[in-house]
Amino acid sequence: MNERLQSALQQLHLSGLAQSLDVRLQEAAGHQLNHAEFLELILQDELLVRQQRQIDRRVKAAGFRELKPLDDFNFSFNPSIKRAQIFDLATCRFIRETRDVLLVGPPGTGKSFLAQALGHQAIKQGHIVLYRSIFDVVRDFLQDEALEGQDRILNRYLKPDLLIIDDMGMKNLPKRSGETLFEIIMRRYEARSTLMTSNRPLEDWGKLIGDVPSATAILDRFLHHAEIIPISGKSYRLRNQTTPPVDSTDDPKPANLPTGSAARKKS
């Protein structure tokens, strides 16, 4: 490639085409490609590079905690998770139909892995995704309220095609968290898809949120078009541990859930 052509490609921001042009020129000469065939090949190269850059930007913007491909998930460890059901979600049909998804089960059973992997699949299919733990949600809105952000944070939560809220049930939430979560769910209801994970059963959400009416309103809307995927089994992280921990949190429904100051001391 001569310097003038290289300079022109740089000015036009055709870096993908520039990277493959020499190879494509040799291919065109060796296979006697006509002008249209050659042009189609180099334009495909440029489009592929741009698509990958867009995916990379959206993955970064999504804020995943730990992203792994869906193919890396060990379905054989936990038979309660149906491979066909998860891969059906990976088609992102539920996003196109503005349906929701709830993954519920004990800690360590793969909920966060699957949630983020499904988010990655959604990005690869052209969707905008935002991943936040429930604690990120609370912090975001507390900060927005303190700075009088005029719904700046709320708009961030309403824009994505898929919002992933992870870790419901890890700890009791601060006051007014129910109002925050309810507004997010209400505004996204039948407009955008939301995927949530929880290590506590739905009947415990009132205690977790500290606001039974808000929890009831949240579940009323969220579950209306939701696919609920219950997950049982042992923690994958503890698969090599022979003796179970004394104070295990793997029980999805403890007899007594501490609240208020007792919860803070225990955590």
N, C-alpha and C positions, 0 to 999 in steps of 0.2 A: 504494500500500500504506500503510495507516495505521500509526501508531507502535505501537499495541498488538500488531498482527499481526507487525510486524517484530521487536519485542521477544520475542514468543513463539517465533518461528523461531530467533532467536539462542539462547534458552535451551535449545531442543531440538537445537541444533547442526545445523540444516538450512540451511546456507549456500548449498548448490547450489540448493535450492528457492527461497530468498530472491532469488537473483540473477536467476532467470528468471520469477518469479511475475507481475510486471507484464505481461510479454510474453504469457505464457500466458493471463492474464485477458482481454487484448484478442483473442487467438486464439479463446478460448472464446466470447466475445460475437460475433465476426465469423463464426464457423463454426457457431454454435449447438450447441456440444458439450454433451452431458449431463454429469451430475455424475461418473459413472464414467469417462468419457473424459477429463475434465479432471483428475481425480485421478491417472489412469494417466500422463498427460503430466508432471505436476509431480513425481511419484515417480521417473519415469525420469530427469528432470533431476538430481535429488538422487543417484540411483545412479551416474550417469555421472561426476559430480564426485567422489564417493567412490572410484570405481574408478580415476580418474586420479590421485588423491592416493595411493592404495595403490601404483600403479605407480611414481610419483615416489619414494616412500619406499623401495621395493624396489630401484630403480635406484641410489639413493644408497647403500643398504646393500651392494649387490653390489660396489662399489668399482671399477667399470670405469676403465681408464686413459684411454681415448679412445673414446667411444661415437658411432657413426655408424649410420644406418639401413641395413638390408640393401639397400634399393633404390638406395643411393648407390654400391654396389660396381661397379667397372668390369670386368665379365666379359669384355668384348671384348679387353682388354689381355692376358689370360692364358688362352688356349683350353684349357689343361690342367684348369682348374676347370670342372666341369660345373654349369651353372645349375640343371638339374633336380634334381641330387643335393643341392645346397645348400638349395634351397627345400623339398625333402622333409624335410631336417633341421629346417627352420624350422617345420614343422608340429608339432614336438616329440613326434612319435610315439616317437622313440628314448628320450625321458625317461619316457614312460608305460610303455615296455617295459623300463626300467632297463638300456638298452644304453649303450655308451661310444663315443666318437669320437676319432680321432687325425688331426690335420692335420699332415703332414710335408712339408717342402720348404725351399728356400733362404730366407734373409732377404729381406724386402721383397716377397714374393709374395702377401701378403694374409691370412696365417694369423691374425694377431691381430685384424685388422679383422673377419674372418668369425666368429671365436670370440666376440667381444664382441657382434656383431650378432645371432648366434644366441642368446646369453644374453639380450639385450634382448627378442627374440621370445618366449623362454621366460617372462620376467617378464610380458609382456603377456597370456600365456595362463594366468597365475595361479601360476606356479612360483616358488620361492625359488632365487636364484642367488647364488653367490659367485665372484668373479674374483680370482685371485692369480697373479702371476708366480712362477716357481720360486724366485726369490730372496726374494720375500715369504714363501713357505712356509718356507724355511730360517730367515729372521729371526724369524718368528712362533714357531717351535718352540724356537729358541734362547732367546728371551725368556721363553717359558713355562717352560722348564726352569730358567732362572736365578731366576725368581720363584716357583718351586715352585707353578705354577698348577693342579696337580691335574687335568690334562687339559682345562682350560678352552678352550684353543686347539683341541685335537683335536675337542671337541664342536662347535665352530664350523664345522669342516671336514666333519663328518659330517651336519650338519643339512640343508644345501641339497639341493633336488631335482636341481640341476645344479651341479657344481663345475668351474670352468674353471681349469686350470693352464697358464699360458702360458710360452713362451720356454725350453723344455727345449733344452739344447745351446748356449746362448750362451756359457757358461763352465763349467769343471769345478766341481763342488760340494764344499763342505767335508765333512770326515769326519762319518760318522753320518747324512748326508743321505739315504742309501739306506734306512736304517732308518725314518726319518721318512716318506718317501714310500711305502714299503712298507706301513706301518701305515695310512696314509690309504686307499690302494688296496684293501688287504685288508678294511678295515672297511666300505668302500662297495661292495665286490664283490657284485653281484646284489641290492643294496638301493637304491642311488642311482646316478645317471648321472654320469660324469666325462668332460669334454672336455679333451684336451691338445693342445698344439702343440709341434712340435720342428723345429729346423733341422738335425738330425743323424739319420742312419738308425738303425734300431733296434739294429743290431749294434754301434753306438758307445756305447750307453747304459751298458754296464759301465764303460768308461773315464770317461765323464762323471760318473757317480755315484761312481766309485772303489770299487765293491763289486759284483763280477760276480754273486755269488749273489743279492744283493738285487735287482739289475737283472733277473735271470732270473725271480725270483719276482714282481716287479712286472709284467713283461710277460706272464707266464703268466696272471695274473688279468685284467689290463687288456684284453688282446687277445682273451680268450675270447669276449666278446660285443661286440667293438668293430667299428666301421666305419672302415676305414683309407682316408684320402683323400690320395694322393700328389699333390704339387703341384710342377711344374717351371716353368722360365721365368726371365725377368729380373726384377730388382727394379723395382717401380713407382716407388719413390722416386728411382731413378736413370734414369728413362725419358728425360730430356732431356740426359743426360750422353753425350757423343760418344766419349770415351776412357775405357775401364774402369779402375778403380783398380788399382794395382800389386799390393796385398795384399788381394785380394777374398776375402770369406768366403762367397761365394755357392755355392761347391762344397760340396754336402751331405755329402761324404765325403773329407776331406783325407787325404793320405798319412800324415802324422805329426801326431797330436794331442798337444800339449804337456800335461804333467801337473805337479802339485806346484808347486815354486817357479818352474819355467820358465813355467807357465801364468800365474802371477801377474805375472811380469815382462812377459810379452807383452801381457796385458790392461791 
